[in-house]
Amino acid sequence: MNFTHIHFESDIHPAQHFRKGVSLHSHTLHSKESLEFIYKFARSILPLRIALDGGAARYERLHGTSLDLRRGHWTPPLSARQAWTVEVNQIENRLDMESLVSLSDHDSIEAPMSLQLLDACRVPVSVEWTVPFGGTFFHIGVHNLPGETARQTMATLAAFTEDASAVNLNDIFRHLSADPQVLIVFNHPNWDEKGIGEEVHRDTARRFAALFKSHLHAFELNGLRPWTENRTVFELAKMFEKPLISGGDRHATEPNTLLNLSNAATFSEFVEEVRNGVSDIFITDQYREPLSMRILHSLEDILGYREDHVYDWKTWSDRAFYLCDDGVTRSLRDQWGEEPLAVRLFTKGVDLLRNPQFRQAFRLAFAKREEVVL
């Protein structure tokens, strides 16, 4: 059985038909996100390119080696509790439903483990696991790990990510899927994040899915990927006879724009539904807003000043880190002292989005809404 239904916010009031709203795949400050994206932005944004060139020259003068942003990472601004609250508020206050929220940071279960102390019944232990494969890598959402063995399981997953020859991948998948309460999702399968070439990546994704079909329970439609890409995931789901599932992939403060709907009483019951091939996906109106505008809003949150940061990392340079030649990871603020002028100009430019007039101007500039056609 494989029944995926897609519902649009403009068409239904979900609370009239479903009991639960399910938020899957969102990130907290425990995720480490690569700084490589700066290289991509720097190619088209002059102030950032000037800042990058200046920072690289300064680093080489001080340390005698070249700056390599592949050794750096940034962290999302929200704590586990803040991220959970953002998702719960959308579902319970805006959609008037009961909520199930699964936070899944990159290769870390610290957020849900900490939340389980507060609300064990409603917070599954989940992770977005990085799986090296065939010259690229894939992200696999592993949801609802048993709490008592979660750290041991995470250590095994991390060992494979670090050295793919250290542990047999099929054995890992077999162990995970043997637990009927665990949900395994192939996240944004057709996103060529590594940059090996779109067709090569998609061929590799199909090969991966064919090898581990019996252990994969669903393919993700991703809230931060364009619909043109998400639409291609329909073909994978059909090819491997699996349901589609939502994954918002929130990194900033915008709540997930894709959700699942369910009448399950618990997250484990929701897992059972999906593993039996049943999935109801809810596409919010926000997903249909221009993707470029949504990304700019996220960038505003990521680069913004946060007085309430749980670790007192108030500026974005407090929340970005670099592995130095001496083996110590330090924040960019520690590296720079005062931020370079070009960086301050760039962040102030992004901060203009808070001004309603500039926000409207950006909205007009990125007026093309996401066209969602089934």
N, C-alpha and C positions, 0 to 999 in steps of 0.2 A: 504493500500500500504506500502511495506517495501522493499526499494531498497538500499542496501549497496554495494558500489563498492570499491575495494581496488586496489590502483595503486602503483607501485614501481618506485623509481627514476631511476633505471636502464632500465626501459621499456618505460617511456614517458618523454617528456618535458612538464610539466604541463601548462606553459604559452600558449602553442599552443591549449589547449582545455578549459582552465578555466581562468576566469578573476581575481579571488581572491584566496589568500592563507589565511587560517584561523588558527590562533594559539590559542588553548584553554588550560587552566589549566597550569599556571606557577606562580611562587612565588617570592615575594619580601621580603625586610627586615621586613615587617609588619607581616609575618608568624612567629608563635612560634612553633619550632620543638623540640620534646622531646629529652632530653639528655640521655634517656634510651639506645640509640644505643651504648653508650660507654661501657655498660656492655657486649654487644654482641662482640664488637671489643676486649675488654680486655681479653676475654677468649682465644683468639688466638694470640694476639700481646703483647709480654712480656713487652716492655717499657711502653705501656699504662696501663697494669695491675699493674706495679710497681707504676706508677704515681697515679693511682686510689687508691691503697692501702695506699700510703703515704698521699694523699690528704684527704682520709677518716679519717686516724689517726690524722692528724693535725686539721681537723675540729672538731673532737670529743674532743681533748684536749682544743681547744679554746672555744667551745660552750657547751660541756657536753652532746651532743646528736649525734646520728649517721647521717652521710651524706646519703641522699636519692636522687639520681639523678632524680627520678620521679617528684621532686619539681623544677627541672631545665629545661631550654630550651635554644636553640641556634637560631639565626636568619640568614637567607640567606644574602649574602653579597651585593646584588644589591638593589638600590633604585627603586621606581616605574618607574621613568623616564629611568633609566639605563636598567631595565628589559624589558620595552616596546621597547626600542631602539634595544636591542639584537634580539627580535622577528621580528621587522619590517625590520631590516637589512637583516636577512636571506631571508625573503619573497621577499622583493623589490629588493635587490642588487644581491643575489645569484640566486633566482628563477625567477626574472624579472616579478613579479606579483604585483598587488595591495594587501595591507594587511588589515586584520581585526584581532585585538589582544584583547583577553579577559584574563586579569590577575585575578587569583582567589586565594587569600591568605587564610590560615586557619582562619576561623571565624573572618574575618576582611575585610571591604570594603574601608579602608583608601587609599590604592594605587589607585584604579580607581577613587575614589572621588577626589583625588588631581589632577589626570591627566585630569579629565573632565574640569577642569578650563583652561587647555591648548588646549584640542582637543576634545570637547564634542561629535562631530559627530562620532568619530572613537573609542572611549573608553567606552565600556559597563561597567556598575557597576555589578561586579560579586564577588562570594565568594565560597570557598570550606567549606561547612557547615558540622560540626561534629555532627552525629546523633547517640546517644546511643540507642542500641536495642538488646534485647535478650542475654544479657551477653557479648556483644561485641559492636563495633561501626562501622558505615559506614561513608564514605565521599560522600557528594552529591554536585555536581557542580551546582550552581544556577547562571545563566548568564542573564545579561541584565535587572536588576531590574530598575524600574522607578526611576530616580534620585531624584525626589521631595519627595518620600516616602521611599527611600532606608534605611535611618538610622532607621526609625521606624521599618521597616521589619527586619533589622539586629538585633535590640534589641529583637524582638520576637524569632528569630532563636537562639540567644545567650541564652535566657532564657530557651529554651528547652534543649540546650546542657548542661547547668548548672544543671537543674533539670527537668528530663523527665516527671515528674508528673505535672509540672507547667502549661503546655500548651498541648492541644490535637494535636498530630502529624498529624492526618488526616485533621484537620482544617487548619493547616499550609500549607500542600501540596495543599489543595483545593484552598486556597487563592493565592498561588504562581502560580499554573497552570491556574487559571482563566484568567490571563493576557496573551493574545496570543503572546506577544513579549518576554516572559520569557521562557528560556530553562532550563530544569531540567535533569541532567545527573547523573547516578549512576557511580561514579568514582571507578576504579579498584575494582570491586565488589567481586572478588575471592581472594583478598589479605588478608590473616589472620594476619593483623597488630597487633591485640590484643594478638595473641598467644593462642587462645582457642583450636586449633587443626584444621587442614585444612578442614576435612570433616564436622565437626560441624559448622565451619564458613560458608562453602558453602551452607549447608542446611539452615542456618539462613538467608543467602543472598537470597536464593530462596523464603523463607517465606516472607521476607521483600518485595521483588519485587512483589510477588503475592498480598500482602495487598495493595500496593500503585501503582499497574500497571497503573491505569488510569492517574496518575500524573507524571510518569517517561517517559521521551521522548526518551532516548537513553542510551545504555550501553557503557562504555568507554574501548577502547584499550589504554593502558598506556605506555608512552615512557620510563619509568624507571622500568617496570616489564618485566620479560623474556617472550618470545613468547609462551613457553609452558603454562604459566598461561594465557596470553592474548587469546590463542586459546580456552581455556575453556569458555571464555565469549561469543563466538559464540553460544554456546548451550543456554545460558541465553537469548540472543537476539532472537533466534529462538523460544524458549519456550514461551516468552512473546510478540512475534511479534513486536519487536522494532528494530530500526536501531542501528548499531554500530557507534561510533563516536571517533575521536582522542582526546587524552589528553597527552600533552608532559610531564607535571609534572616537569618542570625545577625548580631546587632549586639553581643552581650555575650559571655559565656563558655560558654553552653549550646551544644553542637555542633548542627549542623543536624538537625532532626527528620524531614525528608523527604530521601531520597537516591534516586539511580538505581542500578540494578544492571546489570552488563554483563559480557560475556566478551571485550571488546575488549582488545587488548594495550596500546594507547596512547590518549591523549585524542583524537587525530585519527581513530582508528578508531571511537571512541565517537561523535564528531561524524557520521561517515559513517552509522552506525546510525540516529541520530535523523533525519538528513536523508532517510534512506530510509523513515522512518515508524515505526521500531521503538523503543519506550521501555518499560523496566521500572522502575516506581516502587516504592520501599520506604517504607512508613509505619511509623516506630518507635513503640513504646509511649509514648514521651515526648510525641509529638504529641497523643496522646489524653488527656493530663493536662489539667486545667482551664486554658484559655487565660489567664484573668485571673491565675491563680497563676504561670504561666510569665512573664507580662509583669512581675509584681511582682519575680520573681527577676532578670529582666534589669535592671529599674530599680535593684535592689540592687547589681548589678555596675557599672552605669553611674555611680551616685552614690558607690560605695565608694572607699575609700582604696587606692591601688595603689603599694606600695613599689617594685615592679619595672618601673614604666613606663619605656619606652625613652627618652623625652624628659624624664623626671623630672617629668611632670605627675601628681603623686600624688593631689591632691584633684580632685573633679569640677569645681570652679570654675577649676582650672588647665586643664581639658580643654574648657571652654566659652568662646566668643569672641564679641566684639561689634564691628561696624564703627562706629567713632566718627565724629563730625561732621568731624573733621580728616582723615578718610580713612585713619586707622590702625586696624588690627584688633588689639584687646587682649583678654586673657583677663578673665573676670569677676573673678578674684582681683585682677588689677591694678586693675580698676574699683572693687572693693569695699574692698580692703585685707583687713580681717577680714570674714568672712561675716556677714550680718545674723542676729540671734538666731532669727528665725522660720525662716530657711533651715536653720540648724543643727538646730533642733528637728525639722524635716521630714526631714532626712537621717538623723538619729538614729532617728526613727520607722521609716523604711525599714530601717535597720540591725538592727532587732529581728527581722527575718526570719532572721538568723543563729542566733537562739536556738531550739533544737529545740521547746520548748513553744509559742512564738509561731508557729513554722512550722506546727506541727500545727493550731493554732487557725485560721490563715489557710487551711490546706487544707480544714478543715471548712466554713469560711465560703464557699469557692469549690469546693464539692464536686462540682459538675456537670462531668463529664468531657466532652471533645469527642466528640460522637456522629458516627462516621464510617460512613456507609452508602452503598454504591455504587448 
